[in-house]
C-alpha cells in the first residue's frame, strides 16, 4: 500500500479531493508529490501534502504569531532556539526570550504534549496558517482534531490585528498592480481556487496581460528581501505571481488542446 493510498484511506470520511502536484518546501527541503483537500467536522479547511518521508497537515488562520516546534522556519525566520521543552520539543522564534511565544506555548501545552512529536516531526505557526509535519504512519484523524484545537486557542488569544496595510514599501507601479488585483492576492489554495472559478475569460486574460510584463520586476523586488521576512505587500505580490503562473499554465493547456 502506497503512502498516498494510506492517507486517502485514513481520511476517506471527509471525501477529500486530491491532485498530483510538485511543490518544494524550503523548511522540509523536499518536494510534495500530491495534495489532499477537504474540510474537517468544524468547517476548517485542511490540506495534506505528501512528501518523501513525511506528510504536512495545513490549515489557514489569521493570527499574530510566528514560531516553530522542532523544525526551524526559514521563511519567516522563526529559527532562533527559544526553549527546549522535554514534553513538547524545541521551540523556535524570531528572537530570544520572546515572552509572547512562551505564553502561547503554556496555553497549548496539553495539546502539544498529546501530539508526542518525534524529532523529525514538528509544528510551524505562520500568521496565515498552521503546518503540522508528521510521519505518514500517524493516525491522521486524531492529529487533525488536535490541530483544530490548537488553531482555536491561538485565534482566540492571539488574533491578527485588523490594520489595513498601505504597502508603502512597494515601488509605485507594483503598488498600483497590487491595489488593482488585491482581491486575487490570496495565499490560501482553497480560497484562491474558489475565486478563480468566478473569473470570466476576459478577466483572466486581462490579469495575465497586466502581470506578465511585470513578473521580472516583481521577482527583483522580492529578491531585495534576501534573508529578511517578506513584508505584507511582498507576500501579496508573491501570491499574484503564483496565480499568474497557474493561470498561464491553464491558458496554455487550453490553447494546445
Secondary structure, 3 states (H helix, E strand, C coil): CCHHHHHHHHCHHHCCEEEEEEEEECCCCEEEEEEEEEECCCCCEEEEEECCCCEEEEEECCECCCEEECCCECCCCECEEEEEECCCEEEEECCCCCHHHHHHHHHCHHHHHHHCCCCCCEEEEECCEEEEEECCCCCCHHHHHHHHHHHHHHHHHCECCCCCCCCCCCCHHHHHHHHHCHHHCCCCHHHHHHHHHCCCHHHHHHHHHHHHHHHHHHHHHHHCCCCCCCCHHHHHHHHHHHHHHHHHHHHHHHHCC
